[in-house]
Structure formats: C-alpha cells, structure tokens
Amino acid sequence: MSTEDVIELDGIVLEVLVGGMYRVRLQDMDLEITAYAAGKMKKFNIKIIPGDIVTVQLNSYEPTKWRIVFRKINKDT
C-alpha cells in the first residue's frame, strides 16, 4: 500500500468496542466510523481511550476499513 492510495483524517475516539475496534468521530465531517489499531500500535502496546485525538487512514481499495495509525498526546490532561 503506497502513501498515495491513503486518505488521512483526524478524529476523536468516542468509545472502545469489543474485538479491538473503536468508534471514532471525524473532526472535519460529522461522521462516526469504526476503526482498528494499526499493527505498530498493537506491537508497542499503545493504549487508546475515549477522548483521545487520533489520526485514521482509509485505504482506497477497502473503503469500509479504517485504521488508527497515530495517537496525539493531550497536554491538558
């Protein structure tokens, strides 16, 4: 998968679902999606909790699967 085939958007995690899935609200649009954590996030045991701001990627070949690739650090909490 090349970087040209990927759409990246920012969102806020609303809730943690079963099976390693997350419900995310996209910031640019008023749209709720389900996403899963990328392999590197699982490998390095990065925790994602509700309220976190994350970057999600959408592959143009599989438009129903979103992937969380980055968790932004909140300085105020």
Summary of the structure (lengths in Angstrom):
residues: 77
radius of gyration: 12.0
end to end distance: 35.1
largest distance: 37.3
contacts: 196
relative contact order: 0.28
helix: 10%
strand: 49%
